[in-house]
Amino acid sequence: MDSAFHASLLIIAPDLLLAVSAMALILFGAFAGDKANSAIGYLSVLALGGAIFLLVGPGAGRGEAFGGSYIADDFAVFCKAAIYGAAALALLMAQAFLKAEKIHRFEYYGLALLSVVGMGVMVSARDLVVLYMGLETQSLALYVLAAFKRDDAKASEAGLKYFMLGALSSGLLLFGASLVYGFVGSTRFTEIAAFAAKGDIGILFGLVLLICGVAFKCSAAPFHMWTPDVYEGAPTSTTAFFAAAPKFAAVAVFARLLFEPFASLTEDWRQIIVLISVLSMTVGAFGALVQNNIKRLLAYSSIGNVGYALMALAAGPGAGAASLLFYMAVYVATTLGMFGAALLMRRQGVAFDQVEDLSGLSQTKPWLALCLTILMFSVAGVPPFAGFFGKWEVFKAAVDAQLTPLAVFGALASVVSAYYYLRVIKVMWFDAPKGAFDKSTFGAAIVVLFAAIVVAPGILFLGWLELAADIATRQF
């Protein structure tokens, strides 16, 4: 009994550490006051680093806990490491912005850690009830983070919209889970998989609603309507967090849900995923063409990127799963870099978020213009940057799965989306400057780091591709 308890404790240790840290930091902040805000910010990043160590370090727990409802396998470890790392970098970037906006409070870090706990539980869930618990833990914290600048009308509107539509998506997911439970008599993934293999068509009704609920969380079209408004209205530091860690978690949950309990119904759910992928790529490509707000532009970009991730999902287990993990790792690095640059858009303490505010950046801050150009080329899929290799693997997996028309559509959508990325680049390099942005040494270092990552795929990312392929082959 003691050995079993010890093994279970090791398995849940990373999420447990983050949950305890969140509570402890909130209590510490309540007693210490505002003077401890910066220290709490760094301690939250340290907690995420500790969670990564517990995840991949010596003696890290592997296996199942809570009767098989929670699992720490290679897929969960890869996804959690990416989520924890993305969250840590987003919180590091957030400090200067929160101070400048006069909303630097300790609750921000506690809420962020609690949302990461929910993401970790989601990724490790092998039971629909555990999945829902993780999803709601994540969502409730994110609702508050979206409206964290409570004196700002746009932020309050963003929080309210996110809450209302998030509640709708949770209802859809719960309704789908209840239908699945009604047919199967269990919420465990293993028992759902055994039932689905029998070919009972009734379970498909629940599956469709589950797909709709998760599609809301990863802002896939046509369930994307909250994304542009929330990205624009929420504080930019929160938007950077939204665009990275929760997005990766939602796509990972999609993969876990479809590749495990519903693997025998691949031909049925593939049609739905292909449709959502096409809609997402279309909305992302054409919706961003008319955007002048940089955060709204990146919101539509994220919708389009989810479309490419869903293309990998439609390709199925194996190569599809490998390309999905690789693509999302590249996406997170590129997105954090672009939002890191957006956080630096500040003149004399005033934040700016219009594309035109980047005018002449090559003359005032040439290093930032160069880094942002590299990141834009990467997300557009231009070789030799990492984004090209990510899309290449996704298209290759789609063609191998006999989804060539979908791959061709994705390539055409990439051509359309390249226009608005090139528009930003044109503004930076060819328009007259509007004045230099304020100096931020740490923020600059973060942007340079991400630009260096995406410009060196042969050194850094191809190793990730091999790791992703190995995990996908053994996992699904």
C-alpha angles and dihedrals in degrees: 000000000000092000091049091050091048091050092049091048091054091050094054095034098106094052092040091053092052093047093050091044092052092052093043093049092049090052091045091051092048091056100034097046130207095325089073096053096100092045090050090051092055092042090054090054089048089052090053089049090051090050090053090051091051088048100052106009129100113303094016112167121250129181139045132322135186093032095308096311092113126041138185104200131148092273093052092045093051093048095044092049089054092045095048092046093048091048092049093052092045090053091047090053092046100064099076092043094049091050093049091049091047093236097108101137132151093237089071092067095043091052091047091052092048090052090051089052088056091049091052092050090048093053093048096043119121094170128064092230092053089046091054092047091053093045093052093045088056096042099048091054092046092052089060093044090053090057095036092121088065097175091060116089094211093052092049090049091049092051092048094048092047091049095048096047092039089056089051092051091048089052091052091049092048092047090051091048091050091052091049090049090049092057099036102032091224141066095211115116093225093055092043089053091051091050094045090053089064090068100239104164094204093079089064091074090060092043092055091054091046089053091050092050094050092042088060090055094052092041096240117166132287085027094052101094095112096052106079095044094045093046091050098042101042119082109275091242089057091046090054089052092047093050095054122029102028091043092054091046094051093049090047090052089051089055094045092048097048100035097048118032095020100035092116090058095055095125090053100048093037091074091056093046092049090053093048090046092053092047092048094050090047095048092043094049100044100029093061094051093082099038121116097173109086093215093051089048090053089046091059089043089056091051090053091047091053086055090059091046090052089051087061089047091052089053087069134221121338112028091015093054092045093051090046094056092044094046093049092049090054091044093053093050093048094044094050089050093052093047089046087059090047089055089057093058096107131123120193090343095308117119121227128195108174123110089233089060087072090062113138093359089147089067100043100036109008094173091057091047090051093048093047090048090054091049092048092049089049096052089045089057098244116158138272091027124097094254090064091056090047093054092042091057091047093050091045091052091049093051091048089053091054092255096123095140089056091050091049090050090050091052091051091048088052090055091052094046091049087072096068093042089051089047090060090048091050091052091051097047107031109028125087114268121256097199137293123290120240118274118262114169097184094044090049091052091053093052092047089050093055092044089053091050096053093043093056105052093146091061103037114015104041088064087054089052092055090048092049091049091050093050093046093049094051097036108047 
